[in-house]
Every structure is written in structure tokens, then in C-alpha cells.
Amino acid sequence: MNIAKCLLLPSVLSLSFLQVLPKETEVTQVLNQVASKSEVKAAELDFDFKNLIEQAKKARENSYSPYSNFKVGAAILTRSGKIYSGTNVENASYGLTVCAERIAIFKAVSEGEKGNFIKAIAIVLDAPEYGAPCGACRQVINEFAEPEAYIVMATISGNYKIEQLKTLLPYAFKLEQNKK
């Protein structure tokens, strides 16, 4: 077999594979269906999520972010009705930076909150689109919340999206899962 045929064979195989893939519009439709089913509607909530966003906005003003200038604020609503807020704190040694969500959670724990105390958390940032918690924050939220806890992702301009933790962290790890 000459070299030209060897080079051509993989491209022919990949073209035949593409014929069995769904069309881009079909994939988009499926993704939109999943997104519309997972997003929580504001009317479904039994708490004032707009107040939670405002508390996160206030916390954001205290951000220590001299390196990225990316200010983030977070506010947690506990099952008992208390609100704890936090903001991101950067460090010249970037790995030591702590996100706003974790600061708010650690503040709640240091004030005596126990168990799965998080009912909802709002995260506010200054960007065109809302931002979801990073992976580390999702895991820390999971440590102190039920899968049904609400994550309110908002921008300072007023855009927001509400999801449940189980949507953002579908295969969450909890240590008791390993206890038999």
C-alpha cells in the first residue's frame, strides 16, 4: 500500500463516522431541552433571591483582587434564615487565592452553622454573563448543602440564572457514600 492510500484511509473512515452523528441542530435542540428542564424559575422559590443577590453585590465591593481586578461577591442563605456573605481574596501566590463562595461558607461555619445549612447561595460578578462556582467551590458547597440547594448566578447588571446544586455537580462526592 502506498503512502497516499495510508494517508487517505483515516480521512475516509472519519468521514463515514460523521454520517452517523446527529446534525448540529439536533444536538442544539437536545442541549436546549436539558437546559430548560434544569433551570429553576424564580417563581418556584420560597425565599427572596433578589435580596440575596443584593447582599452578594455588597460583599463584592470589599473584594481584594489587585492581580486580576475580577471582583466576586457571594451570599449564603441558611435554612435558619441567616445570611452570610463573602468576597474573593487574592494573593501574590495565586494558588492561595480564596473564592467568595468559600469565604462565605467558612464565615458561616466559624459562626456556628452545622450540617447541611445552605439553602441557597448567590454569586455576583461583573461580566456580561453570570458565572458558575468553580469546581472547588461546588465541592465545598456540596459539603454543607443538600443536592436541592439553589445556586443563584448573577451579574451586577441584573442578569441571573438559578440552578440547583445537583445540576452543577451531578455526581457529587460525600464521604458518607463510602461508609458501609
C-alpha positions in Angstrom: 0.0 0.0 0.0 1.5 3.3 -0.9 1.8 6.2 1.4 -1.0 8.2 -0.3 -3.5 5.4 0.4 -2.4 5.2 4.1 -3.0 8.9 4.5 -6.4 8.8 2.7 -7.7 5.8 4.7 -8.1 7.7 8.1 -9.9 10.6 6.4 -12.4 8.2 4.6 -13.1 6.4 7.9 -13.6 9.7 9.8 -16.0 10.9 7.0 -18.1 7.8 7.2 -18.2 8.2 11.0 -19.5 11.7 10.6 -22.5 10.4 8.7 -23.9 8.6 11.8 -23.5 11.7 14.0 -26.7 13.7 14.7 -26.9 17.0 12.9 -25.8 20.1 14.8 -29.4 21.4 15.1 -30.4 18.1 16.7 -27.6 18.4 19.3 -28.5 22.0 20.0 -32.2 21.1 20.5 -31.3 18.3 23.0 -29.0 20.7 24.9 -31.6 23.4 25.0 -34.2 20.9 26.3 -31.8 19.8 29.1 -31.1 23.4 30.0 -34.7 24.4 30.1 -35.6 21.5 32.3 -32.8 22.1 34.8 -33.1 25.9 35.2 -35.1 26.9 38.2 -37.8 29.6 37.7 -37.8 32.5 40.1 -41.5 31.9 40.9 -40.7 28.5 42.3 -38.5 29.9 45.1 -39.7 30.4 48.6 -37.1 33.0 49.5 -36.1 36.5 48.4 -33.4 35.7 45.9 -33.1 39.3 44.9 -32.1 40.3 48.4 -29.5 37.5 48.4 -28.1 39.0 45.1 -28.0 42.4 46.8 -26.1 41.0 49.7 -23.6 39.4 47.4 -23.2 42.7 45.5 -22.4 44.5 48.7 -19.8 41.9 49.6 -18.3 42.2 46.2 -17.4 45.8 46.9 -14.9 44.5 49.5 -13.0 42.3 47.1 -9.3 42.1 47.4 -8.4 41.4 43.8 -5.4 43.6 42.9 -4.0 41.0 40.4 -7.0 40.1 38.3 -9.3 43.0 39.1 -12.1 40.4 38.9 -14.4 41.1 41.9 -16.8 38.5 43.1 -19.3 38.5 45.9 -21.3 35.7 47.4 -24.1 35.5 49.9 -25.4 32.3 51.6 -29.0 31.9 52.9 -29.1 29.3 55.6 -32.0 27.1 56.5 -32.5 29.2 59.6 -32.8 32.4 57.6 -29.4 33.9 58.3 -27.3 35.4 55.5 -23.5 35.2 55.4 -21.5 37.0 52.8 -18.0 36.8 51.4 -15.8 38.1 48.7 -12.8 36.8 46.8 -9.4 37.4 48.3 -6.4 37.1 46.0 -2.7 36.5 46.9 0.5 37.2 45.0 1.0 33.4 45.3 -2.1 32.7 43.1 -2.7 29.3 44.5 -3.5 30.8 47.9 -6.4 32.9 46.5 -9.8 32.0 48.0 -13.1 32.4 46.2 -16.0 34.4 47.5 -18.2 31.3 47.9 -15.8 29.6 50.2 -15.2 32.7 52.3 -19.0 33.0 52.9 -19.2 29.3 53.8 -16.2 29.4 56.1 -17.7 32.5 57.8 -21.0 30.6 58.4 -19.1 27.6 59.8 -17.0 29.9 62.0 -20.2 31.5 63.3 -21.6 28.1 64.4 -23.6 26.8 61.4 -23.6 23.0 61.2 -24.7 20.2 58.9 -26.4 20.9 55.6 -27.1 24.5 56.5 -27.0 26.1 53.0 -30.4 26.7 51.5 -29.2 29.0 48.7 -26.1 30.8 47.6 -25.9 33.9 45.3 -22.7 34.7 43.3 -22.3 38.1 41.7 -19.6 39.2 39.3 -19.0 42.0 36.8 -19.2 40.2 33.5 -21.5 40.1 30.5 -22.7 36.7 31.6 -23.3 35.2 35.0 -20.6 32.8 36.3 -21.0 29.5 38.0 -18.9 28.4 41.0 -15.6 26.8 40.3 -15.2 23.1 40.9 -13.6 23.5 44.3 -16.4 25.8 45.4 -19.0 23.3 44.1 -17.5 20.6 46.2 -17.3 22.8 49.3 -21.0 23.9 48.8 -21.8 20.2 48.5 -20.2 19.6 51.9 -22.7 21.9 53.6 -25.8 21.6 51.4 -28.4 19.1 50.1 -28.4 18.5 46.3 -31.6 20.6 46.0 -29.8 23.8 47.3 -30.2 26.7 45.0 -27.3 28.4 43.2 -28.2 32.0 42.1 -25.6 33.2 39.5 -25.9 36.9 38.8 -24.1 39.8 37.2 -24.0 43.3 38.7 -26.1 44.5 35.7 -29.0 42.3 36.8 -28.8 39.1 34.6 -29.2 36.0 36.6 -29.8 32.3 36.3 -30.9 29.9 39.1 -29.9 26.2 39.2 -29.8 23.5 41.8 -26.5 22.1 43.1 -27.4 18.7 41.8 -27.4 20.2 38.2 -24.0 21.9 38.6 -22.5 18.9 40.4 -24.4 15.8 39.3 -22.1 13.2 40.6 -21.2 14.8 43.9 -18.8 13.2 46.3 -19.7 12.9 50.0 -17.6 10.9 52.4 -20.6 9.0 53.9 -21.1 7.5 50.4 -18.1 5.4 51.1 -19.2 4.2 54.6 -20.9 0.8 54.6 
